[in-house]
Amino acid sequence: MRRKEFEVKDRERLEGALKKAEIGYLAFNGPDGWPRITPINFEYDGRVLWHGAIAGERFDCLQQDPRAAFSTVAAQVYVPSHLVSEENASGATVAFQSIQIRGRCQTIANPQERSAILNRLMDKYQPEGRYRKVTPDDPLYTKVLAATGVFSLIVEEMTGKFKVAQNKTEEDRKRIASWLLARGLTADHIIAEEILKIRKA
């Protein structure tokens, strides 16, 4: 990574950000040599986990070549230039936490594990519940489970880029963090906390 001050290698920090992210992008090799990329809902437990059809281009490609790359942005906010200067637009930037992973994909065959992962995905994206838990022998889910695959990306390499105003002065970082906390969006709080950690370091 060219800007080493933004690079994160600490596994705990990377995994913490991964667990907050909602959408990821899975890239894989197509049969014609061109890369493919698809967005996925995912869960992370040391592996990247998702569900999908057991047919179609992505499934066929990953059966032929299981190598894949995955990228996600856990938090991202636009930081307006006027927080640094009322005139100079070059101060405008984006603060974010991004994670990149490379590894190999596997199809999960065990019915109990597949059901457990599907339930974890439901817990993540529908935390209010109001559904019947997925089990492999429940007639409610028999048909859909027969057509649904559950997959994992086994992590071989992981790195992150957390750009959170490291290249700003302490005064500018304090101003940016205060503005984000005042605005109060979820991503604002995440990024402001990262900025304040730098200020206290």
N, C-alpha and C positions, 0 to 999 in steps of 0.2 A: 504494500500500500504506500503510495507516494507521501501522503501526509500522516506521518507516524503518530502525531499527537492525537489523531482521531481513532487510531487502531485499538481494538479491545481483544485481548486473547484470554482473559480470565473466564474460565468455564462457568463459574457461578453467576457472574454478571450477564453473560450471554444467555444462559438458560433462564435466568429471571426475566430477561426481555422477551425471550421466545414464548414464555408462558402468558405474556400479556398480549401478544400479537394475535390478530384475528384472521387475516388473509395472508396466504403465502403463494409463491409462484414456483412451480416445479418445471424445470427445464430438462429435456431429454433429447436423445438423438433420433431423428427420423430416418426411415429407410432410404430416402433420397440424399442423405448427407446434410440436409438442412436441419438446424436446431428447431425444436418445438418448445413452447412454453404454455402452461395452463395455470390459471388460478385455482387454489384449493382451500377449503376449510380444513383445518388440521388441529391435531392435539400433539403435545410433545411430552415424552416420558423418558428421554434419552435417545429416542427415535422420533422421527417425524412420521405421524400416523394420519391416514386419511381413508376415505371410502370412495368408491366409484364403480362404474360398470365393469363387468368382466368381458367386455367387448369394446371395439372401437380402436381408434388410432393410438391413444395413449397406452392402453392396455397392451396392444400388439407390439408397440415399440419397446416397451419396458420388458416384455417377455424376450424379445430378441437381444436387447442390450440394456441391462439393468442399471448402468451408470446414469446418474442424474445429479443435477444441482438444484438447490432450493434457496430462495431468498425471501425475506420478509422484513417489513418495517414495523417495529413495535410501537413507536410513537414518532410523530412528525408534526412540527408547527412552523409556520412562516413567521419570521422575525422581521418586522418592518424596519426600514432604514432610519426612520425618525427617532428610534430609540437610541441611536448612536449620533446621528447628525440630522439637523432639520433641512440640510441642503444636499448632502452627498448621498446619492442613491446607491452607491457601491456598498454601503453598509447593510443593505438588504440581504437576508440569507435564509436558509432553512436549517432548523435544528432537528436532529433525528437520531434514532437508534435503529440501525439496520444489522441484520445477521445474514451471513452466507454460509451454506453447508454444501459439501460434496460427499457423495457416498453411492451405495448401491441399493436398489429397491428389491423388496421381497414381497411376495403374496402370503398373507397370513391364512393358514388353512384350518387351524383348530377352531371349532365352532364356539367354544366357550370364550376363547380369547377374542374372537371376532365380535361377539356380542358385547363383551366387556368394553372394547374400544368404541363400538357404536354408542354405548351408553355414556361413555366419557365425552364423546363429541356432543351428544345431546345435552349433557350437564354444562358443557362450555357455552354452547350457543343458545340453549333454552334453559337458563338456570331457574326459571320459575317452575319447571317441572310440567305437570299436567299432561303426562303421557304414561303409558304402561312400559315398564322396563323391557328392553329387548332380551329375549332368551331364545336359544336355537330351537327349542321344541314348542314354542308358542304358535298356535295356528294363525294368529294375527299377523305374524311376521314370516311365515314359512315361504311364501311366494317371493317377497321382496329380498329375503336373505339369499335365495337361490340365484338371484340376478345381481347381487351386490358383492363386490370384492372389498376386502380391507387390506391395506397395503402399508408398508413401512419403508422409510429411507434410513438405512443404517449409516450413522455418522462416521465418516472417515476423516474429514477436515471441517473445522468450524472457525470462523473468524467474524469479527464485528467491526462496524464503523459507527462510533457514537460521536456525532458532531454536535457538541453542546457548548458552543462559545468558548472553547479552549483558547482560540486565537484572539479573543477580545481582552481588553483590560479588565482588572477587577471591578472598577467602577462601572464599566459597561455591562459586565456580567450581572452585577447586583441590580442594575436598572432593568435589564431584560428579565431576570427572574422575578422581580417584583411585579412587572407588567403582566407576565404570564400567570402568576398566582392571583392577581386581581381579576384577570379575565376568567380564570377558573374552569376551563375545559379539562377533561380527563387527561389528554395529552399534554396540556399546559403544565399540570402538576408534575407529571412524570419528568418532563424536560427541565422544569425549574429545580426539582430536587437534584438532578444530575449536575446542573450548573452550580448550585450551592455547595455540592460536595467538592467541586474544583476550588471554589473560593475559600473553603475551610482547609484545603489540603496544605 
